[in-house]
Amino acid sequence: MVSTDKNQSSVVMFILLGFSDYPQLQVPLFVLFLIIYAVSVVGNVGMIVIIRISPKLHTPMYFFLSHLSFVDFCYSTIVTPKLLENLVAEDRRISINGCITQFSIGVTCVITDMVMLAVMAYDRFVALCYPLLYTFSMSPKVCVLLVTVAYTWGIICSLVLTYSLLILSFCETKIIDNFVCEYSVFLSASCSDKHFSEMMLFVFANLSAFFTLIIILTSYLFISITILKMHSASGRHKAYSTCASHLTAVTIFYGTILFLYCFPNSKNSWLVVKVGSVFYTVVIPMLNPLIYSLRNNYVKETLRKFMDLRISQ
């Protein structure tokens, strides 16, 4: 249980302002985010169903993609409904425990997403650099193990960071100029020593980002070397094509993270940070299934039929 001074755990709340500074945009933003969320849910669930029922897609790459879609669906679902509610509701309060629950699930999804992208980069590395060993190196047991590692590390990071928040004290209801329960929300609202919490965030967030990015960059370094050694132009084009979807997803994911963390933390920058956060938490989960389906005609056509079926229902 979150500790609060004077035993006021039932009184202390957070108020997420979201985009309340722009009342004229509340309805248009609600419609926009509702459409994005609907596309995200249909796209990610559709991707999972298509991969499960289509023998052509029973490959390691699409096995990992199905789990990436599941994580994106969970992340979008834990964030977007509350964002939509705050756009139309007068009461924007959320309990500390509710906020921590959203944060905990969100961290699990984000870290798992990072590791899954690194695993998919490794899969492309083995497929292009050691094609004769691919079937052995990426056997079903290995694939399950890699996915298990991704989920396990996401859960471990979430538990550690959540514990570092649970030991904080909160003295009064806090107005938060944000739409999602991020780590900075709790730190700014806490009235106790934050050193341990800040240290845990620094260690686990940077450790996860650093090692996954190293795996991705190293994989693509060797992939690039292998492709450049190919004599056939069509072979090089085909090799690049197999990596294009994943590389696009990685660029958008890490590019947004770097933008959010590198942008100067000033009062005038909060709107830009909010927009970046919306892109990170709401838009990216929608983009991933679209990116991968656009690179595969079979997936694109099946996904289109699936979405048409869902819309007709």
C-alpha positions in Angstrom: 0.0 0.0 0.0 1.3 3.5 -0.8 2.3 5.3 2.3 0.8 8.8 3.0 1.3 11.2 5.8 -1.4 11.3 8.5 -2.9 8.0 7.2 -4.7 9.8 4.3 -4.5 7.1 1.7 -8.2 7.4 1.0 -8.0 11.1 0.4 -4.8 11.6 -1.6 -5.6 11.6 -5.3 -4.0 12.5 -8.6 -5.7 14.8 -11.1 -4.5 14.2 -14.6 -5.1 17.4 -16.6 -4.4 15.8 -19.9 -5.4 18.3 -22.7 -7.8 20.4 -20.5 -5.9 23.5 -21.3 -7.4 23.3 -24.8 -11.2 22.9 -24.2 -12.0 23.6 -27.9 -10.0 20.5 -28.9 -11.6 18.1 -26.4 -14.2 16.7 -28.8 -11.9 16.5 -31.9 -9.2 14.8 -29.9 -11.7 12.4 -28.4 -12.8 11.4 -31.9 -9.2 11.2 -33.2 -8.0 9.0 -30.3 -11.0 6.8 -30.4 -10.4 6.1 -34.1 -6.7 5.4 -33.4 -7.6 3.1 -30.6 -10.1 1.2 -32.6 -7.6 0.8 -35.5 -5.0 -0.3 -32.9 -7.2 -2.9 -31.4 -8.5 -4.3 -34.7 -5.0 -4.2 -36.2 -3.2 -5.9 -33.3 -5.9 -8.5 -32.6 -6.3 -9.1 -36.3 -2.5 -9.6 -36.7 -2.5 -12.2 -33.8 -5.5 -14.1 -35.2 -4.0 -14.1 -38.8 -0.7 -15.4 -37.6 -2.3 -18.1 -35.5 -4.6 -19.4 -38.2 -2.3 -19.0 -41.3 0.3 -21.9 -41.8 2.2 -19.6 -44.1 3.0 -17.3 -41.2 4.1 -20.0 -38.7 7.7 -18.7 -38.8 9.9 -17.3 -36.0 9.6 -13.7 -37.3 5.8 -13.8 -37.2 5.7 -15.7 -33.9 7.6 -12.8 -32.4 5.4 -10.3 -34.2 2.3 -11.9 -32.7 3.7 -11.3 -29.2 4.7 -7.7 -30.2 1.1 -7.1 -31.3 -0.2 -8.6 -28.0 2.1 -6.3 -26.0 1.1 -3.3 -28.1 -2.6 -4.1 -27.6 -2.1 -4.3 -23.8 -0.2 -1.0 -23.7 -2.7 0.8 -25.8 -5.6 -0.6 -23.7 -4.1 0.4 -20.3 -3.5 4.0 -21.5 -6.0 5.1 -24.1 -9.4 4.4 -22.4 -8.3 6.6 -19.4 -7.2 9.3 -21.9 -10.6 9.2 -23.6 -12.4 9.4 -20.3 -10.4 12.5 -19.3 -11.3 14.2 -22.5 -15.1 14.1 -21.8 -15.3 13.8 -18.0 -15.2 16.7 -15.6 -13.8 14.6 -12.8 -10.2 13.7 -13.9 -9.1 12.2 -10.6 -7.4 8.9 -10.3 -6.4 7.1 -7.1 -2.7 6.6 -6.3 -3.2 2.8 -6.4 -5.0 3.1 -9.8 -2.2 5.3 -11.1 0.5 2.8 -9.9 -1.4 -0.1 -11.5 -1.5 1.7 -14.9 2.2 2.5 -14.5 3.1 -1.0 -13.5 1.4 -2.6 -16.5 2.7 0.1 -18.8 6.3 -0.5 -17.7 5.9 -4.3 -18.3 4.6 -3.6 -21.8 7.3 -1.0 -22.7 10.3 -3.1 -21.5 8.9 -6.3 -23.1 8.4 -4.3 -26.3 12.1 -3.2 -26.2 13.3 -6.8 -25.6 11.0 -8.2 -28.3 12.4 -5.7 -30.9 15.9 -6.8 -29.9 14.9 -10.5 -30.3 13.4 -9.8 -33.7 16.6 -8.0 -34.7 18.6 -11.2 -33.6 16.1 -13.3 -35.7 16.9 -11.2 -38.8 20.6 -11.5 -38.1 20.5 -15.3 -37.9 18.3 -15.5 -41.0 20.5 -13.4 -43.2 24.0 -14.1 -41.8 23.6 -17.8 -41.0 20.8 -19.0 -43.2 21.9 -22.7 -43.1 21.7 -22.7 -39.3 18.5 -20.7 -39.1 16.1 -23.7 -38.6 18.3 -25.0 -35.7 19.2 -21.7 -34.2 15.6 -20.4 -34.2 13.8 -23.7 -33.3 10.4 -23.5 -31.6 12.0 -24.1 -28.2 14.5 -21.3 -28.7 11.7 -18.9 -29.8 9.6 -19.7 -26.8 12.7 -19.2 -24.6 13.4 -15.8 -26.1 9.8 -14.6 -25.7 9.8 -15.9 -22.1 13.0 -13.8 -21.4 11.3 -10.7 -22.9 8.2 -11.1 -20.7 10.3 -12.0 -17.6 12.6 -9.0 -17.9 9.6 -6.7 -18.4 7.9 -8.1 -15.3 11.1 -7.8 -13.2 11.6 -4.2 -14.2 8.0 -3.4 -13.5 8.1 -5.0 -10.0 11.3 -3.2 -9.0 10.1 0.2 -10.3 6.7 -0.3 -8.7 8.2 -1.2 -5.4 10.4 2.0 -5.6 7.1 4.0 -5.9 5.2 2.1 -3.1 7.8 3.2 -0.5 7.2 6.9 -1.3 4.9 9.1 0.7 2.2 11.4 -0.7 0.9 14.2 1.4 -1.9 15.8 -0.6 -3.9 15.7 -3.8 -1.6 16.6 -6.7 -2.5 18.2 -10.0 -0.5 16.5 -12.8 -0.1 18.2 -16.2 -0.2 14.9 -18.0 -2.6 12.3 -19.3 -0.8 9.1 -18.2 0.8 7.9 -15.0 4.5 8.2 -15.7 7.4 7.9 -13.3 7.8 11.6 -13.2 4.2 12.0 -12.0 4.9 10.1 -8.8 8.3 11.8 -8.2 6.8 15.3 -8.5 3.9 14.4 -6.2 6.0 12.7 -3.5 6.9 14.5 -0.3 9.5 12.0 0.8 13.1 11.2 -0.1 13.2 10.2 -3.8 16.8 9.2 -4.1 16.2 5.4 -4.1 13.4 5.7 -6.6 15.3 7.9 -9.0 18.3 5.5 -8.8 16.1 2.5 -9.6 14.6 4.3 -12.6 18.1 5.4 -13.9 19.5 1.9 -13.5 16.7 -0.3 -14.9 15.5 2.1 -17.6 18.9 2.8 -19.0 20.0 -0.8 -18.6 17.1 -2.0 -20.7 17.4 0.6 -23.3 21.2 0.3 -23.6 21.4 -3.5 -24.0 18.4 -3.8 -26.3 19.7 -1.0 -28.5 23.2 -2.6 -28.5 21.7 -5.9 -29.7 19.7 -4.2 -32.4 22.6 -2.1 -33.7 25.1 -5.0 -33.6 22.6 -7.2 -35.4 22.1 -4.7 -38.2 25.8 -4.0 -38.4 26.5 -7.6 -39.3 23.4 -7.7 -41.5 24.7 -4.7 -43.4 28.1 -6.2 -43.9 26.5 -9.5 -45.1 24.2 -7.6 -47.6 27.1 -5.5 -49.0 29.0 -8.7 -49.7 26.2 -10.0 -52.0 26.9 -9.8 -55.7 23.3 -9.8 -56.8 21.4 -6.5 -56.8 18.1 -8.4 -56.5 19.5 -10.4 -53.6 20.5 -7.3 -51.8 17.1 -5.7 -52.4 15.3 -8.8 -51.1 17.6 -8.9 -48.0 16.9 -5.3 -47.3 13.2 -5.9 -47.8 13.1 -8.6 -45.1 14.4 -6.1 -42.6 12.6 -3.0 -43.7 9.5 -3.4 -41.5 11.4 -4.2 -38.3 13.9 -1.4 -39.0 11.0 1.1 -39.5 9.4 0.0 -36.2 12.7 0.2 -34.3 13.4 3.7 -35.7 10.0 5.0 -34.7 10.1 3.4 -31.3 13.6 4.5 -30.2 13.4 7.8 -32.1 10.4 8.8 -30.0 12.0 7.7 -26.8 15.2 9.8 -27.6 13.0 12.7 -28.6 11.1 12.6 -25.2 14.2 12.3 -23.1 16.4 14.7 -25.0 13.8 17.5 -25.3 14.6 20.4 -22.9 12.4 20.2 -19.8 11.0 23.7 -19.7 7.5 25.0 -19.1 7.1 25.9 -22.8 8.0 22.3 -23.8 5.2 20.5 -22.0 2.8 20.6 -25.0 5.5 19.1 -27.3 6.3 16.5 -24.6 2.5 15.7 -24.4 2.3 15.3 -28.1 5.4 13.1 -28.1 3.9 11.0 -25.3 0.7 10.6 -27.2 2.6 9.4 -30.2 4.6 7.0 -28.0 1.7 5.5 -26.0 -1.2 5.7 -28.5 0.0 6.0 -32.0 2.9 3.5 -32.1 0.8 0.6 -31.0 -1.4 1.3 -34.0 1.5 1.7 -36.4 3.3 -1.6 -35.8 0.6 -3.9 -37.4 0.2 -1.5 -40.3 4.0 -1.4 -40.9 4.3 -5.1 -41.0 1.1 -5.7 -43.0 2.1 -3.2 -45.7 5.3 -5.2 -46.3 3.5 -8.5 -46.7 0.8 -8.7 -49.4 -0.7 -11.9 -47.9 -0.9 -10.3 -44.4 -2.2 -7.1 -45.8 -5.1 -8.8 -47.7 -6.0 -11.1 -44.9 -5.9 -8.2 -42.4 -8.1 -6.1 -44.6 -10.7 -8.9 -44.8 -10.5 -9.2 -41.0 -11.1 -5.5 -40.5 -14.0 -5.5 -43.0 -15.6 -8.4 -41.1 -15.2 -6.6 -37.7 -16.6 -3.4 -39.1 -19.6 -5.1 -40.7 -20.4 -6.7 -37.3 
